[in-house]
Amino acid sequence: MDPNKSKPLKTAKTSWQESVQQVNTLLVPVKEAVVIFRQNPEYDIVAGALALMLSLKKIGRRCQVVSPTPIDPQKIIPPQEQKDIPETFMSNLGQIANFLPKKQLVMTIDFTEGTFSQGDMEKSANGLILTLAPEENQAPIEPLNINSQIIESKPDVIFTIGMENLFNLGDFYRNNQSFFTNTSIINIDNHTNNMNYGKANLIDAKASSVCEMITLMLYDLRFTLDEEISKILYSGMKIKTNNFTPRQFSANMLEAASISLRYQQTR
């Protein structure tokens, strides 16, 4: 039996369940997602982002984690915790990009009839050479029949992690505002002054960590967590709460930790 589904999650606020339902609705048509977080993040935020990326890939979505600043594991991992960091966290750090998905060149050739006998692309000293040749006895390709345009490569949805507002991205946002326009944003944060800028906003100022929130969100969405994803989420909760110190205790924190531990123990 899937330990994630062993009992219903008890949440304090109806608004949380409503927000999770909004997330579920937004994810239905999604093929590609970007997960992005603030400048100079803590381990908890990076761990939550990687766990979310792996969870989305597990259900067949393409996903890229983006950071506006390079991630130095020595700076985000406390020395006393370094030996206990999950291998999957370390192996996926290299997948975090420091740039947004690139713009794409799209070429359209008005060649509705016939086929090409030759198609090739190669690099040269002068740049990239694309060679296309129509079949013999067919009309040649004319320059007027070729149209090219630059289009922005945008995901279907953007997850923002641990950000009160988009300006937490600094120049990364100011220089790329069009990337965030007309794209659904799912805003996951535990700051009291969050601006609720997403189409769906999962905000819990009482949450002890972002990893706690992501664990509970995935649980409510009925995602199947695996052992490695659970380890990453648990490590984020553990580090953020200083090994679950009493002042951090809450029903949701204990429930999230229990979910991640149950899944690890059943494998």
C-alpha positions as CSV (number, residue, x, y, z in Angstrom):
1,M,0.0,0.0,0.0
2,D,1.2,3.5,-0.8
3,P,2.1,5.0,2.6
4,N,1.2,8.5,1.3
5,K,-2.4,7.4,1.0
6,S,-2.7,5.5,4.3
7,K,-4.8,8.2,6.0
8,P,-6.3,11.6,5.1
9,L,-4.2,14.6,5.8
10,K,-5.5,16.9,8.5
11,T,-5.0,20.6,7.6
12,A,-5.9,23.6,9.7
13,K,-7.3,25.8,7.0
14,T,-9.8,25.1,4.2
15,S,-8.0,27.6,2.1
16,W,-5.0,25.2,1.9
17,Q,-7.2,22.6,0.3
18,E,-8.7,25.1,-2.1
19,S,-5.3,26.2,-3.1
20,V,-4.2,22.6,-3.7
21,Q,-7.2,22.1,-5.8
22,Q,-6.2,25.1,-7.9
23,V,-2.7,23.6,-8.3
24,N,-4.2,20.3,-9.4
25,T,-6.4,22.1,-12.0
26,L,-3.4,24.1,-13.3
27,L,-1.3,21.0,-13.6
28,V,-3.7,19.0,-15.8
29,P,-2.7,20.4,-19.2
30,V,1.0,21.1,-18.2
31,K,3.7,19.5,-20.3
32,E,6.6,21.7,-19.2
33,A,7.3,23.5,-15.9
34,V,10.0,25.7,-14.4
35,V,10.7,25.8,-10.7
36,I,12.5,28.9,-9.6
37,F,13.6,30.4,-6.3
38,R,15.1,33.5,-4.7
39,Q,18.7,34.7,-4.8
40,N,21.0,33.1,-2.3
41,P,18.5,30.5,-1.0
42,E,18.8,28.2,2.0
43,Y,19.1,24.5,1.8
44,D,15.4,24.0,2.6
45,I,14.4,26.0,-0.5
46,V,16.8,24.2,-2.9
47,A,15.8,20.8,-1.5
48,G,12.1,21.6,-2.0
49,A,12.7,22.7,-5.5
50,L,14.7,19.6,-6.5
51,A,12.1,17.3,-4.8
52,L,9.3,19.1,-6.8
53,M,11.3,18.7,-10.0
54,L,11.8,15.0,-9.5
55,S,8.1,14.5,-8.6
56,L,6.9,16.3,-11.7
57,K,9.3,14.3,-13.9
58,K,8.0,11.1,-12.2
59,I,4.5,11.9,-13.6
60,G,5.8,12.6,-17.1
61,R,6.2,16.4,-17.0
62,R,9.3,18.1,-18.3
63,C,10.8,20.3,-15.6
64,Q,13.8,22.6,-15.1
65,V,15.0,24.2,-11.8
66,V,16.4,27.7,-12.3
67,S,18.4,29.8,-9.8
68,P,19.3,33.4,-10.3
69,T,22.6,32.8,-8.5
70,P,25.0,29.9,-8.5
71,I,24.4,27.3,-5.7
72,D,27.5,26.5,-3.6
73,P,26.7,23.4,-1.5
74,Q,29.3,24.4,1.1
75,K,27.4,27.6,1.8
76,I,23.9,26.1,2.1
77,I,24.7,22.8,3.9
78,P,25.7,23.1,7.6
79,P,29.0,21.4,8.3
80,Q,27.5,19.0,10.8
81,E,24.9,17.8,8.2
82,Q,27.2,17.3,5.2
83,K,27.7,13.6,5.7
84,D,23.9,13.0,5.9
85,I,22.8,14.9,2.7
86,P,21.0,12.5,0.3
87,E,23.0,11.4,-2.7
88,T,20.1,12.3,-5.0
89,F,20.2,15.9,-3.8
90,M,23.9,16.2,-4.6
91,S,23.6,14.4,-8.0
92,N,20.8,16.7,-9.1
93,L,22.5,20.0,-8.1
94,G,24.2,20.1,-11.4
95,Q,20.8,20.2,-13.2
96,I,20.0,23.6,-11.7
97,A,20.4,26.2,-14.4
98,N,21.4,29.9,-13.9
99,F,19.4,31.1,-16.9
100,L,15.9,30.9,-18.2
101,P,14.9,28.7,-21.2
102,K,16.4,30.2,-24.3
103,K,14.5,32.0,-27.1
104,Q,14.0,29.8,-30.2
105,L,14.5,30.5,-33.9
106,V,11.5,29.2,-35.9
107,M,11.8,29.0,-39.7
108,T,8.8,28.4,-41.9
109,I,9.2,27.5,-45.6
110,D,6.3,27.8,-47.9
111,F,6.7,24.4,-49.6
112,T,3.3,22.8,-49.2
113,E,3.8,20.4,-52.1
114,G,6.7,18.0,-52.7
115,T,9.4,16.8,-50.5
116,F,13.1,17.5,-49.7
117,S,15.7,15.2,-51.1
118,Q,18.4,16.6,-48.8
119,G,18.3,18.0,-45.3
120,D,21.4,18.7,-43.3
121,M,22.7,21.0,-40.6
122,E,26.3,21.6,-39.7
123,K,28.6,24.1,-37.9
124,S,31.1,26.1,-39.8
125,A,33.5,28.9,-39.1
126,N,30.8,31.3,-40.2
127,G,28.1,29.9,-38.1
128,L,25.4,27.2,-38.5
129,I,24.5,26.1,-42.0
130,L,21.1,24.5,-42.8
131,T,20.9,22.8,-46.1
132,L,17.6,21.8,-47.7
133,A,17.1,20.7,-51.3
134,P,13.8,19.9,-53.0
135,E,13.3,16.7,-55.1
136,E,14.3,16.8,-58.7
137,N,11.8,18.4,-61.1
138,Q,10.2,20.4,-58.2
139,A,10.2,24.2,-58.0
140,P,13.2,25.7,-56.3
141,I,13.0,27.3,-52.9
142,E,12.7,31.1,-53.3
143,P,13.9,33.6,-50.6
144,L,10.3,35.0,-50.5
145,N,9.1,31.6,-49.4
146,I,11.2,31.6,-46.3
147,N,10.0,33.3,-43.1
148,S,11.9,33.3,-39.8
149,Q,11.0,34.6,-36.3
150,I,12.4,34.5,-32.8
151,I,9.9,33.2,-30.2
152,E,10.3,33.0,-26.5
153,S,10.5,29.5,-25.1
154,K,8.1,29.6,-22.1
155,P,6.8,26.9,-19.8
156,D,3.2,26.1,-19.2
157,V,3.6,26.8,-15.5
158,I,6.1,28.4,-13.2
159,F,6.6,27.3,-9.6
160,T,8.1,29.9,-7.3
161,I,9.6,28.6,-4.0
162,G,10.1,30.7,-0.9
163,M,9.6,34.1,-2.5
164,E,7.5,36.9,-1.1
165,N,7.4,38.6,-4.5
166,L,9.1,38.2,-7.9
167,F,11.6,41.0,-7.0
168,N,13.3,38.4,-4.7
169,L,14.9,37.3,-8.0
170,G,16.7,40.7,-8.3
171,D,17.9,41.6,-11.8
172,F,16.9,38.1,-12.9
173,Y,13.3,39.2,-12.8
174,R,13.8,42.8,-13.9
175,N,15.7,41.8,-17.0
176,N,13.2,39.0,-17.9
177,Q,9.8,40.2,-16.9
178,S,8.2,39.1,-20.2
179,F,9.1,35.5,-19.2
180,F,6.7,35.7,-16.3
181,T,3.9,37.4,-18.2
182,N,0.8,35.4,-19.3
183,T,2.2,32.2,-17.6
184,S,0.5,30.6,-14.7
185,I,2.5,31.0,-11.5
186,I,2.1,28.6,-8.5
187,N,3.5,30.5,-5.5
188,I,4.7,28.3,-2.5
189,D,6.0,30.3,0.5
190,N,5.9,30.5,4.3
191,H,6.7,34.2,4.7
192,T,4.1,36.3,6.4
193,N,4.4,39.2,3.9
194,N,3.9,37.2,0.7
195,M,2.2,39.3,-2.0
196,N,-0.1,36.4,-3.3
197,Y,1.1,37.1,-6.8
198,G,0.4,33.6,-8.2
199,K,-2.6,32.2,-10.0
200,A,-2.5,29.6,-7.2
201,N,-1.0,30.6,-3.8
202,L,0.0,28.0,-1.2
203,I,1.0,30.3,1.7
204,D,1.4,29.1,5.2
205,A,3.3,31.5,7.5
206,K,3.2,28.9,10.3
207,A,5.0,26.3,8.2
208,S,8.4,25.4,9.7
209,S,9.9,24.9,6.2
210,V,9.2,25.0,2.5
211,C,9.9,21.2,2.4
212,E,7.1,20.7,4.9
213,M,4.7,22.5,2.6
214,I,5.8,20.7,-0.6
215,T,5.5,17.3,1.2
216,L,2.0,18.1,2.2
217,M,1.1,19.5,-1.2
218,L,2.4,16.4,-3.0
219,Y,0.5,14.3,-0.5
220,D,-2.8,16.1,-1.1
221,L,-2.2,15.9,-4.9
222,R,-1.8,12.2,-4.5
223,F,1.6,12.1,-6.0
224,T,3.5,8.9,-5.3
225,L,6.7,9.9,-3.5
226,D,9.6,7.5,-3.8
227,E,12.4,6.9,-1.3
228,E,14.9,9.4,-2.8
229,I,12.4,12.2,-3.1
230,S,11.3,11.6,0.5
231,K,14.9,11.7,1.7
232,I,15.4,15.1,0.1
233,L,12.3,16.5,1.6
234,Y,13.1,15.1,5.1
235,S,16.6,16.5,5.0
236,G,15.2,20.0,4.1
237,M,12.8,19.8,7.1
238,K,15.5,18.5,9.4
239,I,18.0,21.2,8.5
240,K,15.6,24.1,8.5
241,T,14.2,23.2,12.0
242,N,17.6,22.4,13.5
243,N,16.9,18.7,13.8
244,F,13.2,19.3,14.7
245,T,13.7,21.4,17.8
246,P,10.7,21.7,20.1
247,R,9.9,25.3,19.3
248,Q,9.3,24.3,15.7
249,F,6.8,21.6,16.5
250,S,3.4,21.7,14.8
251,A,0.9,19.1,13.7
252,N,1.6,19.7,10.0
253,M,5.4,19.5,10.6
254,L,5.1,16.2,12.3
255,E,2.7,14.9,9.7
256,A,5.0,15.9,6.8
257,A,8.0,14.3,8.6
258,S,5.9,11.2,9.2
259,I,4.9,11.0,5.5
260,S,8.5,11.2,4.3
261,L,9.8,8.7,6.9
262,R,7.0,6.2,6.2
263,Y,7.9,6.1,2.6
264,Q,11.5,5.6,3.3
265,Q,10.8,2.8,5.7
266,T,8.6,0.8,3.3
267,R,11.3,0.5,0.7
